Structure formats: C-alpha cells, structure tokens
Amino acid sequence: MGSIAPTLPRTNESTPALIRKYFFMAKLLINSLYSNNWLYNNIKEALIVLFSSIENVASFDK
C-alpha cells in the first residue's frame, strides 16, 4: 500500500510539528486577506476554531 510519508518534505521536524506550522501559516494568510470584511471575519473565526482543534489533536502525537 502507498503511504503519504514519502511525499512529505524531508526535514528534522516531526509530522505534527509540520502540521502545526502549516496551519499557523494558513491562519496568518486568512488574517491578512480577510481582516476588514465582517463575513470573512466570521469564516476566519470558524477556520481558526477548526485549525486549533486539529493542532490540539496533533500536539498529542509528540
């Protein structure tokens, strides 16, 4: 069976650390793109809650 592991960048970071880093960058991008629009602020808040829950799950896998 194929695995996604070979497609990940070869770094010294663990997969959960990479996940947290990419979600953090996604949150920064969302914050910068949609900081002035109330509709996108609501979407941004929902995505941040989603990302935070995924980050919390990833942090258990250290």
PyMOL Python script that loads the backbone (N, CA, C, O; Angstrom):
from pymol import cmd

cmd.read_pdbstr("""\
ATOM      1  N   MET A   1       0.829  -1.189   0.000  1.00  0.00           N
ATOM      2  CA  MET A   1       0.000   0.000   0.000  1.00  0.00           C
ATOM      3  C   MET A   1       0.873   1.252   0.000  1.00  0.00           C
ATOM      4  O   MET A   1       1.951   1.263   0.595  1.00  0.00           O
ATOM      5  N   GLY A   2       0.416   2.278  -0.653  1.00  0.00           N
ATOM      6  CA  GLY A   2       1.155   3.524  -0.679  1.00  0.00           C
ATOM      7  C   GLY A   2       1.009   4.280   0.623  1.00  0.00           C
ATOM      8  O   GLY A   2       0.031   4.117   1.353  1.00  0.00           O
ATOM      9  N   SER A   3       1.984   5.099   0.895  1.00  0.00           N
ATOM     10  CA  SER A   3       1.960   5.916   2.104  1.00  0.00           C
ATOM     11  C   SER A   3       2.203   7.359   1.715  1.00  0.00           C
ATOM     12  O   SER A   3       2.894   7.636   0.735  1.00  0.00           O
ATOM     13  N   ILE A   4       1.628   8.295   2.493  1.00  0.00           N
ATOM     14  CA  ILE A   4       1.870   9.707   2.184  1.00  0.00           C
ATOM     15  C   ILE A   4       3.219  10.171   2.723  1.00  0.00           C
ATOM     16  O   ILE A   4       3.696  11.248   2.367  1.00  0.00           O
ATOM     17  N   ALA A   5       3.834   9.355   3.584  1.00  0.00           N
ATOM     18  CA  ALA A   5       5.076   9.787   4.230  1.00  0.00           C
ATOM     19  C   ALA A   5       6.174  10.180   3.229  1.00  0.00           C
ATOM     20  O   ALA A   5       6.834  11.196   3.445  1.00  0.00           O
ATOM     21  N   PRO A   6       6.398   9.428   2.154  1.00  0.00           N
ATOM     22  CA  PRO A   6       7.475   9.819   1.228  1.00  0.00           C
ATOM     23  C   PRO A   6       7.218  11.159   0.531  1.00  0.00           C
ATOM     24  O   PRO A   6       8.153  11.773   0.018  1.00  0.00           O
ATOM     25  N   THR A   7       5.944  11.625   0.506  1.00  0.00           N
ATOM     26  CA  THR A   7       5.654  12.881  -0.185  1.00  0.00           C
ATOM     27  C   THR A   7       5.887  14.094   0.713  1.00  0.00           C
ATOM     28  O   THR A   7       5.887  15.226   0.232  1.00  0.00           O
ATOM     29  N   LEU A   8       6.085  13.868   2.013  1.00  0.00           N
ATOM     30  CA  LEU A   8       6.326  14.994   2.913  1.00  0.00           C
ATOM     31  C   LEU A   8       7.755  15.501   2.736  1.00  0.00           C
ATOM     32  O   LEU A   8       8.651  14.728   2.395  1.00  0.00           O
ATOM     33  N   PRO A   9       7.973  16.805   2.966  1.00  0.00           N
ATOM     34  CA  PRO A   9       9.336  17.320   2.861  1.00  0.00           C
ATOM     35  C   PRO A   9      10.263  16.639   3.871  1.00  0.00           C
ATOM     36  O   PRO A   9       9.865  16.365   5.003  1.00  0.00           O
ATOM     37  N   ARG A  10      11.471  16.375   3.459  1.00  0.00           N
ATOM     38  CA  ARG A  10      12.435  15.719   4.348  1.00  0.00           C
ATOM     39  C   ARG A  10      13.087  16.773   5.250  1.00  0.00           C
ATOM     40  O   ARG A  10      14.018  17.466   4.840  1.00  0.00           O
ATOM     41  N   THR A  11      12.590  16.879   6.470  1.00  0.00           N
ATOM     42  CA  THR A  11      13.158  17.826   7.427  1.00  0.00           C
ATOM     43  C   THR A  11      13.375  17.098   8.744  1.00  0.00           C
ATOM     44  O   THR A  11      13.031  15.926   8.891  1.00  0.00           O
ATOM     45  N   ASN A  12      13.950  17.816   9.694  1.00  0.00           N
ATOM     46  CA  ASN A  12      14.138  17.250  11.029  1.00  0.00           C
ATOM     47  C   ASN A  12      12.889  17.379  11.890  1.00  0.00           C
ATOM     48  O   ASN A  12      12.848  16.866  13.009  1.00  0.00           O
ATOM     49  N   GLU A  13      11.868  18.061  11.374  1.00  0.00           N
ATOM     50  CA  GLU A  13      10.659  18.263  12.152  1.00  0.00           C
ATOM     51  C   GLU A  13       9.762  17.036  12.074  1.00  0.00           C
ATOM     52  O   GLU A  13       9.717  16.343  11.058  1.00  0.00           O
ATOM     53  N   SER A  14       9.045  16.782  13.172  1.00  0.00           N
ATOM     54  CA  SER A  14       8.076  15.696  13.161  1.00  0.00           C
ATOM     55  C   SER A  14       6.860  16.118  12.342  1.00  0.00           C
ATOM     56  O   SER A  14       6.658  17.302  12.073  1.00  0.00           O
ATOM     57  N   THR A  15       6.063  15.141  11.954  1.00  0.00           N
ATOM     58  CA  THR A  15       4.861  15.460  11.185  1.00  0.00           C
ATOM     59  C   THR A  15       3.918  16.385  11.950  1.00  0.00           C
ATOM     60  O   THR A  15       3.433  17.348  11.356  1.00  0.00           O
ATOM     61  N   PRO A  16       3.628  16.151  13.243  1.00  0.00           N
ATOM     62  CA  PRO A  16       2.753  17.093  13.952  1.00  0.00           C
ATOM     63  C   PRO A  16       3.308  18.518  13.973  1.00  0.00           C
ATOM     64  O   PRO A  16       2.548  19.483  13.890  1.00  0.00           O
ATOM     65  N   ALA A  17       4.621  18.649  14.084  1.00  0.00           N
ATOM     66  CA  ALA A  17       5.214  19.985  14.066  1.00  0.00           C
ATOM     67  C   ALA A  17       5.010  20.644  12.710  1.00  0.00           C
ATOM     68  O   ALA A  17       4.734  21.841  12.636  1.00  0.00           O
ATOM     69  N   LEU A  18       5.144  19.872  11.637  1.00  0.00           N
ATOM     70  CA  LEU A  18       4.898  20.417  10.301  1.00  0.00           C
ATOM     71  C   LEU A  18       3.441  20.814  10.141  1.00  0.00           C
ATOM     72  O   LEU A  18       3.134  21.860   9.570  1.00  0.00           O
ATOM     73  N   ILE A  19       2.540  19.970  10.649  1.00  0.00           N
ATOM     74  CA  ILE A  19       1.107  20.281  10.553  1.00  0.00           C
ATOM     75  C   ILE A  19       0.817  21.597  11.268  1.00  0.00           C
ATOM     76  O   ILE A  19       0.129  22.464  10.728  1.00  0.00           O
ATOM     77  N   ARG A  20       1.344  21.745  12.486  1.00  0.00           N
ATOM     78  CA  ARG A  20       1.098  22.980  13.243  1.00  0.00           C
ATOM     79  C   ARG A  20       1.670  24.180  12.510  1.00  0.00           C
ATOM     80  O   ARG A  20       1.049  25.242  12.477  1.00  0.00           O
ATOM     81  N   LYS A  21       2.863  24.019  11.915  1.00  0.00           N
ATOM     82  CA  LYS A  21       3.481  25.143  11.211  1.00  0.00           C
ATOM     83  C   LYS A  21       2.640  25.561  10.005  1.00  0.00           C
ATOM     84  O   LYS A  21       2.418  26.752   9.788  1.00  0.00           O
ATOM     85  N   TYR A  22       2.169  24.582   9.218  1.00  0.00           N
ATOM     86  CA  TYR A  22       1.384  24.925   8.031  1.00  0.00           C
ATOM     87  C   TYR A  22       0.036  25.516   8.404  1.00  0.00           C
ATOM     88  O   TYR A  22      -0.438  26.431   7.731  1.00  0.00           O
ATOM     89  N   PHE A  23      -0.602  25.010   9.474  1.00  0.00           N
ATOM     90  CA  PHE A  23      -1.865  25.612   9.895  1.00  0.00           C
ATOM     91  C   PHE A  23      -1.650  27.025  10.407  1.00  0.00           C
ATOM     92  O   PHE A  23      -2.481  27.904  10.181  1.00  0.00           O
ATOM     93  N   PHE A  24      -0.525  27.252  11.103  1.00  0.00           N
ATOM     94  CA  PHE A  24      -0.222  28.598  11.577  1.00  0.00           C
ATOM     95  C   PHE A  24      -0.056  29.549  10.394  1.00  0.00           C
ATOM     96  O   PHE A  24      -0.560  30.671  10.425  1.00  0.00           O
ATOM     97  N   MET A  25       0.648  29.106   9.355  1.00  0.00           N
ATOM     98  CA  MET A  25       0.816  29.957   8.168  1.00  0.00           C
ATOM     99  C   MET A  25      -0.523  30.199   7.485  1.00  0.00           C
ATOM    100  O   MET A  25      -0.772  31.291   6.975  1.00  0.00           O
ATOM    101  N   ALA A  26      -1.393  29.178   7.470  1.00  0.00           N
ATOM    102  CA  ALA A  26      -2.718  29.359   6.869  1.00  0.00           C
ATOM    103  C   ALA A  26      -3.532  30.382   7.653  1.00  0.00           C
ATOM    104  O   ALA A  26      -4.249  31.194   7.068  1.00  0.00           O
ATOM    105  N   LYS A  27      -3.419  30.338   8.986  1.00  0.00           N
ATOM    106  CA  LYS A  27      -4.139  31.315   9.799  1.00  0.00           C
ATOM    107  C   LYS A  27      -3.620  32.722   9.541  1.00  0.00           C
ATOM    108  O   LYS A  27      -4.406  33.665   9.457  1.00  0.00           O
ATOM    109  N   LEU A  28      -2.308  32.875   9.416  1.00  0.00           N
ATOM    110  CA  LEU A  28      -1.751  34.199   9.109  1.00  0.00           C
ATOM    111  C   LEU A  28      -2.265  34.706   7.765  1.00  0.00           C
ATOM    112  O   LEU A  28      -2.597  35.883   7.620  1.00  0.00           O
ATOM    113  N   LEU A  29      -2.327  33.803   6.781  1.00  0.00           N
ATOM    114  CA  LEU A  29      -2.816  34.185   5.455  1.00  0.00           C
ATOM    115  C   LEU A  29      -4.274  34.633   5.525  1.00  0.00           C
ATOM    116  O   LEU A  29      -4.647  35.652   4.944  1.00  0.00           O
ATOM    117  N   ILE A  30      -5.095  33.862   6.244  1.00  0.00           N
ATOM    118  CA  ILE A  30      -6.509  34.219   6.379  1.00  0.00           C
ATOM    119  C   ILE A  30      -6.640  35.566   7.089  1.00  0.00           C
ATOM    120  O   ILE A  30      -7.436  36.414   6.685  1.00  0.00           O
ATOM    121  N   ASN A  31      -5.857  35.754   8.144  1.00  0.00           N
ATOM    122  CA  ASN A  31      -5.915  37.024   8.873  1.00  0.00           C
ATOM    123  C   ASN A  31      -5.567  38.194   7.970  1.00  0.00           C
ATOM    124  O   ASN A  31      -6.229  39.231   8.029  1.00  0.00           O
ATOM    125  N   SER A  32      -4.556  38.055   7.144  1.00  0.00           N
ATOM    126  CA  SER A  32      -4.120  39.169   6.304  1.00  0.00           C
ATOM    127  C   SER A  32      -5.082  39.428   5.159  1.00  0.00           C
ATOM    128  O   SER A  32      -5.276  40.574   4.755  1.00  0.00           O
ATOM    129  N   LEU A  33      -5.698  38.350   4.622  1.00  0.00           N
ATOM    130  CA  LEU A  33      -6.582  38.528   3.470  1.00  0.00           C
ATOM    131  C   LEU A  33      -7.925  39.130   3.849  1.00  0.00           C
ATOM    132  O   LEU A  33      -8.469  39.960   3.120  1.00  0.00           O
ATOM    133  N   TYR A  34      -8.460  38.708   4.993  1.00  0.00           N
ATOM    134  CA  TYR A  34      -9.864  38.990   5.277  1.00  0.00           C
ATOM    135  C   TYR A  34     -10.056  39.811   6.546  1.00  0.00           C
ATOM    136  O   TYR A  34     -11.069  39.661   7.229  1.00  0.00           O
ATOM    137  N   SER A  35      -9.105  40.670   6.872  1.00  0.00           N
ATOM    138  CA  SER A  35      -9.160  41.357   8.155  1.00  0.00           C
ATOM    139  C   SER A  35     -10.243  42.427   8.222  1.00  0.00           C
ATOM    140  O   SER A  35     -10.629  42.823   9.321  1.00  0.00           O
ATOM    141  N   ASN A  36     -10.756  42.918   7.068  1.00  0.00           N
ATOM    142  CA  ASN A  36     -11.673  44.059   7.092  1.00  0.00           C
ATOM    143  C   ASN A  36     -13.113  43.726   6.721  1.00  0.00           C
ATOM    144  O   ASN A  36     -13.953  44.625   6.705  1.00  0.00           O
ATOM    145  N   ASN A  37     -13.426  42.484   6.425  1.00  0.00           N
ATOM    146  CA  ASN A  37     -14.757  42.139   5.946  1.00  0.00           C
ATOM    147  C   ASN A  37     -15.469  41.285   6.997  1.00  0.00           C
ATOM    148  O   ASN A  37     -14.951  40.243   7.400  1.00  0.00           O
ATOM    149  N   TRP A  38     -16.654  41.718   7.443  1.00  0.00           N
ATOM    150  CA  TRP A  38     -17.309  41.018   8.551  1.00  0.00           C
ATOM    151  C   TRP A  38     -17.675  39.586   8.190  1.00  0.00           C
ATOM    152  O   TRP A  38     -17.583  38.700   9.040  1.00  0.00           O
ATOM    153  N   LEU A  39     -18.090  39.336   6.943  1.00  0.00           N
ATOM    154  CA  LEU A  39     -18.433  37.977   6.530  1.00  0.00           C
ATOM    155  C   LEU A  39     -17.201  37.074   6.615  1.00  0.00           C
ATOM    156  O   LEU A  39     -17.260  35.970   7.156  1.00  0.00           O
ATOM    157  N   TYR A  40     -16.089  37.561   6.074  1.00  0.00           N
ATOM    158  CA  TYR A  40     -14.872  36.759   6.104  1.00  0.00           C
ATOM    159  C   TYR A  40     -14.305  36.654   7.512  1.00  0.00           C
ATOM    160  O   TYR A  40     -13.627  35.678   7.830  1.00  0.00           O
ATOM    161  N   ASN A  41     -14.573  37.651   8.365  1.00  0.00           N
ATOM    162  CA  ASN A  41     -14.164  37.509   9.766  1.00  0.00           C
ATOM    163  C   ASN A  41     -14.875  36.335  10.416  1.00  0.00           C
ATOM    164  O   ASN A  41     -14.268  35.592  11.188  1.00  0.00           O
ATOM    165  N   ASN A  42     -16.166  36.158  10.109  1.00  0.00           N
ATOM    166  CA  ASN A  42     -16.891  35.020  10.666  1.00  0.00           C
ATOM    167  C   ASN A  42     -16.322  33.702  10.144  1.00  0.00           C
ATOM    168  O   ASN A  42     -16.156  32.749  10.906  1.00  0.00           O
ATOM    169  N   ILE A  43     -16.025  33.650   8.847  1.00  0.00           N
ATOM    170  CA  ILE A  43     -15.429  32.448   8.261  1.00  0.00           C
ATOM    171  C   ILE A  43     -14.048  32.200   8.876  1.00  0.00           C
ATOM    172  O   ILE A  43     -13.689  31.066   9.194  1.00  0.00           O
ATOM    173  N   LYS A  44     -13.286  33.280   9.034  1.00  0.00           N
ATOM    174  CA  LYS A  44     -11.947  33.170   9.615  1.00  0.00           C
ATOM    175  C   LYS A  44     -12.022  32.576  11.024  1.00  0.00           C
ATOM    176  O   LYS A  44     -11.245  31.689  11.376  1.00  0.00           O
ATOM    177  N   GLU A  45     -12.970  33.081  11.826  1.00  0.00           N
ATOM    178  CA  GLU A  45     -13.107  32.560  13.189  1.00  0.00           C
ATOM    179  C   GLU A  45     -13.437  31.073  13.179  1.00  0.00           C
ATOM    180  O   GLU A  45     -12.892  30.306  13.972  1.00  0.00           O
ATOM    181  N   ALA A  46     -14.320  30.673  12.288  1.00  0.00           N
ATOM    182  CA  ALA A  46     -14.676  29.254  12.204  1.00  0.00           C
ATOM    183  C   ALA A  46     -13.464  28.415  11.798  1.00  0.00           C
ATOM    184  O   ALA A  46     -13.248  27.332  12.343  1.00  0.00           O
ATOM    185  N   LEU A  47     -12.672  28.914  10.839  1.00  0.00           N
ATOM    186  CA  LEU A  47     -11.482  28.172  10.410  1.00  0.00           C
ATOM    187  C   LEU A  47     -10.439  28.106  11.518  1.00  0.00           C
ATOM    188  O   LEU A  47      -9.762  27.091  11.681  1.00  0.00           O
ATOM    189  N   ILE A  48     -10.311  29.195  12.281  1.00  0.00           N
ATOM    190  CA  ILE A  48      -9.339  29.188  13.380  1.00  0.00           C
ATOM    191  C   ILE A  48      -9.743  28.156  14.429  1.00  0.00           C
ATOM    192  O   ILE A  48      -8.889  27.452  14.968  1.00  0.00           O
ATOM    193  N   VAL A  49     -11.037  28.062  14.722  1.00  0.00           N
ATOM    194  CA  VAL A  49     -11.501  27.037  15.664  1.00  0.00           C
ATOM    195  C   VAL A  49     -11.173  25.650  15.125  1.00  0.00           C
ATOM    196  O   VAL A  49     -10.701  24.787  15.865  1.00  0.00           O
ATOM    197  N   LEU A  50     -11.425  25.439  13.829  1.00  0.00           N
ATOM    198  CA  LEU A  50     -11.118  24.151  13.217  1.00  0.00           C
ATOM    199  C   LEU A  50      -9.622  23.854  13.279  1.00  0.00           C
ATOM    200  O   LEU A  50      -9.215  22.763  13.680  1.00  0.00           O
ATOM    201  N   PHE A  51      -8.796  24.848  12.873  1.00  0.00           N
ATOM    202  CA  PHE A  51      -7.356  24.642  12.897  1.00  0.00           C
ATOM    203  C   PHE A  51      -6.862  24.371  14.314  1.00  0.00           C
ATOM    204  O   PHE A  51      -6.009  23.509  14.528  1.00  0.00           O
ATOM    205  N   SER A  52      -7.406  25.116  15.286  1.00  0.00           N
ATOM    206  CA  SER A  52      -6.966  24.937  16.665  1.00  0.00           C
ATOM    207  C   SER A  52      -7.278  23.536  17.161  1.00  0.00           C
ATOM    208  O   SER A  52      -6.468  22.927  17.861  1.00  0.00           O
ATOM    209  N   SER A  53      -8.453  23.019  16.800  1.00  0.00           N
ATOM    210  CA  SER A  53      -8.796  21.671  17.242  1.00  0.00           C
ATOM    211  C   SER A  53      -7.871  20.647  16.590  1.00  0.00           C
ATOM    212  O   SER A  53      -7.479  19.672  17.232  1.00  0.00           O
ATOM    213  N   ILE A  54      -7.518  20.860  15.320  1.00  0.00           N
ATOM    214  CA  ILE A  54      -6.598  19.941  14.651  1.00  0.00           C
ATOM    215  C   ILE A  54      -5.205  20.048  15.273  1.00  0.00           C
ATOM    216  O   ILE A  54      -4.517  19.042  15.445  1.00  0.00           O
ATOM    217  N   GLU A  55      -4.794  21.274  15.611  1.00  0.00           N
ATOM    218  CA  GLU A  55      -3.495  21.460  16.263  1.00  0.00           C
ATOM    219  C   GLU A  55      -3.460  20.742  17.611  1.00  0.00           C
ATOM    220  O   GLU A  55      -2.456  20.127  17.971  1.00  0.00           O
ATOM    221  N   ASN A  56      -4.565  20.826  18.349  1.00  0.00           N
ATOM    222  CA  ASN A  56      -4.609  20.160  19.644  1.00  0.00           C
ATOM    223  C   ASN A  56      -4.489  18.652  19.494  1.00  0.00           C
ATOM    224  O   ASN A  56      -3.805  17.999  20.282  1.00  0.00           O
ATOM    225  N   VAL A  57      -5.147  18.101  18.494  1.00  0.00           N
ATOM    226  CA  VAL A  57      -5.031  16.667  18.239  1.00  0.00           C
ATOM    227  C   VAL A  57      -3.588  16.331  17.854  1.00  0.00           C
ATOM    228  O   VAL A  57      -3.032  15.341  18.329  1.00  0.00           O
ATOM    229  N   ALA A  58      -2.979  17.160  16.989  1.00  0.00           N
ATOM    230  CA  ALA A  58      -1.614  16.887  16.552  1.00  0.00           C
ATOM    231  C   ALA A  58      -0.638  16.968  17.717  1.00  0.00           C
ATOM    232  O   ALA A  58       0.360  16.247  17.738  1.00  0.00           O
ATOM    233  N   SER A  59      -0.917  17.844  18.696  1.00  0.00           N
ATOM    234  CA  SER A  59       0.030  18.022  19.799  1.00  0.00           C
ATOM    235  C   SER A  59       0.086  16.797  20.709  1.00  0.00           C
ATOM    236  O   SER A  59       1.053  16.628  21.452  1.00  0.00           O
ATOM    237  N   PHE A  60      -0.939  15.938  20.661  1.00  0.00           N
ATOM    238  CA  PHE A  60      -0.901  14.727  21.470  1.00  0.00           C
ATOM    239  C   PHE A  60       0.042  13.683  20.876  1.00  0.00           C
ATOM    240  O   PHE A  60       0.391  12.712  21.547  1.00  0.00           O
ATOM    241  N   ASP A  61       0.451  13.872  19.640  1.00  0.00           N
ATOM    242  CA  ASP A  61       1.209  12.855  18.918  1.00  0.00           C
ATOM    243  C   ASP A  61       2.699  13.182  18.900  1.00  0.00           C
ATOM    244  O   ASP A  61       3.368  12.988  17.885  1.00  0.00           O
ATOM    245  N   LYS A  62       3.221  13.684  20.034  1.00  0.00           N
ATOM    246  CA  LYS A  62       4.632  14.076  20.060  1.00  0.00           C
ATOM    247  C   LYS A  62       5.513  12.892  20.424  1.00  0.00           C
ATOM    248  O   LYS A  62       6.734  13.029  20.495  1.00  0.00           O
TER     249      LYS A  62
END
""", "prot")
cmd.dss("prot")
cmd.show_as("cartoon", "prot")
cmd.util.cbc("prot")
cmd.orient("prot")
